[in-house]
Amino acid sequence: MSDITITTLQQMKKQGEKIAVLTSYDASFTRLIEEAGVDVLLVGDSLGMVIQGQESTLPVKVDDVVYHTQNVARARRKALIVADMPFMSYSSATQALDTAARLMKEGGAHMVKLEGGATQLDTVRHLVAHAVPVCAHLGLLPQSVHKLGGYRVQGRDEEAATVMKEDAQALQEAGAQMLVLECVPSALADNISQMLNIPVIGIGAGAACDGQVLVLYDMLGVISGYLPRFVKNFLAETESIPAALAAYVQAVKEGRFPAAEHSF
């Protein structure tokens, strides 16, 4: 059983094999998620909302992500681990390197993820120059939710779409090796996925992306209140959590998820 690396994911993109990604925050779920065949484990700052009960991801600390990444790393056997860099933990290139060092050395992450486009290029270059693999994140940026005025689809108009494409290309050129697109019109996400050589992972970005990611608790229906349009409750159609996880992976791999009703 060989490890899944960023090279593996790049080969999957070239071969047209979809990449299945799920968030994970502890050892028990990590075992189940890996058994289902997930390729990438994302220790997301979404833990602030689904684990800690926060109203947003903003209160999450670096210590929190380190702790949960450690839990995931202990149970991980094959999948690539990506850890989110929390809000205000990468406001400078130097600070970003310190944060990434903790997430990788203490937490056991294989890659770190940060939000933002043109403003993050120097930071991405600095991290990559110091052997830190970077996953970029464009579209809806949860850490910028107050600036964006809420959780809204991004890139709908021509100008915004052009900026996002330019940012995506620039991030790739700066050394980012993967990109997450969140809440982006399907046509735009399709265009960016084809334009880039690096894997593009969508969440609310249509089926044409190279892979898909969901928050674990969302796809199991373990939430209360508003359910985002891009989420499907896989547990509702299956008899167990392992079956729901396997159904998600299969639906992603076969290109059946997301369907039109989960896209913009």
Summary of the structure (lengths in Angstrom):
residues: 264
radius of gyration: 16.7
end to end distance: 37.4
largest distance: 48.0
contacts: 947
relative contact order: 0.14
helix: 45%
strand: 14%
